[in-house]
């Protein structure tokens, strides 16, 4: 069977068909951007000082110092890896029932709206904001970081898991229902085989995200390598900061290649 392709180019449909209105809208956007940029108050002296500091930081990045603060770097790295692994495992475990409850084709309406509310709250708050709140509650340290990453993982995994469940092949689910299977048997034999590969891939992806986020939330006192990085920058130890960044980049690259290989192996 041969496939025919169009031989002439056709302009895609336009939202605003009147040419005068399109030009007027473009001019209005340009005027708005010019006025918005004009409201910015730029301190060029501070910009010059910042460029000088940036140059010093780049030089420190090119000449990293792994030895001077190695004990602090090692401690922060262990904290970040511990937070990343534990928060991912706990977050994925908790996100499974939330994701199932947030699937419209599995859960009754009250459970559906309750689980969707949990997902909405988790996804509406950025990790740094959650970390600031939890640090104020539980104090500085990795425990606040663990809670932050676990809460963020629930919203991330549960949202995508619920969407996958709603998009399953209903024929397989109806076949299992027709045998008189219970709700748990339906989930186990009709839902789980279809969404499990996707869930494993999302969990590995979230593991990568949690490590990078652990470096960010550490800046606000939630422990991990981010706290060590913030201390090095505050002390103008840019060579140590460069070493920390190189370690973070190296671990993220290892996790990326490792997760890609594992996903191919599982598929």
ABEGO torsion letter per residue (X at the ends): XBBBBBABBBBBBBABABAAAAAAAAAAAAAAAAAAAAABBBBAAAAAAAAAAAAAAAAAAABBBAAAAAAAAAAAAAAAAAAAAAAAAAAAAAAAAAAAAABAAABBAAAAAAAAAAAAAAAABBAAAAAAAAAAAAEBEAAAAAAAAAAAAAAAAAAAAAAAAAABBAAAAAAAAAAGBBAAAAAAAAAAAAAAAAAAAAAAAAAAAAAAAAAAAAAAGAEEAAAAAAAAAAAGBAAAAAAAAAAAAAAAAAAAAAAAAAAAAAX
